[in-house]
């Protein structure tokens, strides 16, 4: 693992310890790992600490969901059994009467290398190769899978907002995405008809995350910040 990936892991572990302990539910919106394909009876040794931190959350009575991103390729039943985490690609919840949609967000892309690789044929191929050979192969193509340091882009931000509006039209009150690495919050309407879109942004670059409190609702927060971000556009 590179120094950068180690630093990311350390920050994430501190975040889990400092911010998830009081939560009833924790939803990971993907890209927690550089690459992960699940194998029966096997956890990548360099991801053991991270998986154990999720397992500890479950053992303390938290409901934990993992919505796979473009760096996860079928975490698998063993991962779920070992950690107690529920894995999915997207999630629909009813939270205090609000219909909430959550996903990593890469699924809105119509064409990408990742979508090609997330097909049964490639999953079967990775299963045949086993974890060590698969990891060796992945190290060669990882630079093409995703560019983590994406920076701010109004065009990308607006594409995600457009996708959120599409989910609003399907009846959702709240849409929460990630993938773009651009923290964002957009509110439409007022009162009971208000719709809210949030993007978690990037824990490393922006120290941002989304949280929910029964008294104040959904907010876009930053690590160590007393107030949530207020960059709301209508």
Secondary structure as UniProt FT lines:
FT   HELIX           3..19
FT   TURN            21..22
FT   STRAND          25..28
FT   TURN            40..41
FT   HELIX           45..47
FT   HELIX           48..59
FT   TURN            60..61
FT   STRAND          63..67
FT   TURN            70..71
FT   HELIX           76..83
FT   STRAND          86..88
FT   STRAND          90..95
FT   TURN            96..97
FT   STRAND          98..103
FT   HELIX           106..108
FT   HELIX           113..117
FT   HELIX           120..145
FT   HELIX           154..169
FT   TURN            170..171
FT   STRAND          174..177
FT   STRAND          184..188
FT   HELIX           191..193
FT   STRAND          195..199
FT   TURN            203..206
FT   STRAND          208..213
FT   TURN            214..216
FT   STRAND          217..222
FT   TURN            223..224
FT   STRAND          232..233
//
